[in-house]
């Protein structure tokens, strides 16, 4: 059986392009549904969520030392088998 994540959120520093998913908190909301993803301890580029769940999501990314980032609505669709994955690029800027 194959399990497909609907969302992959790539988290990078807007100035340097360095992956900063480690230490970031990513929240995906679709109506009353909410899923929080916290990356592992190793500095990585992306986190995944909304496993096999279609919907229209608002994504908020926070990380210490950076301003919060919010996406426009992101729609994940599905067919009879799986969701169609969407890549979201979050570029965080250092907090003033």
JOHUHU-V744237 format. One record per residue. N is the residue number from 0. PHI is phi in whole degrees, 0 to 359 (none if undefined). Layout:
BEGIN
n: {N;N}
phi: {PHI;PHI}
END
This chain:
BEGIN
n: {0;1;2;3;4;5;6;7;8;9;10;11;12;13;14;15;16;17;18;19;20;21;22;23;24;25;26;27;28;29;30;31;32;33;34;35;36;37;38;39;40;41;42;43;44;45;46;47;48;49;50;51;52;53;54;55;56;57;58;59;60;61;62;63;64;65;66;67;68;69;70;71;72;73;74;75;76;77;78;79;80;81;82;83;84;85;86;87;88;89;90;91;92;93;94;95}
phi: {none;255;246;243;278;282;235;237;249;268;246;224;290;296;276;259;80;292;292;229;294;297;88;269;243;244;243;248;236;222;62;275;278;219;228;251;244;241;288;288;286;275;297;232;259;222;230;234;193;55;298;51;229;285;162;246;251;252;242;239;242;233;202;306;88;232;287;297;239;234;274;290;304;241;258;253;256;214;248;291;256;213;281;259;299;235;264;245;258;260;246;266;252;303;290;293}
END
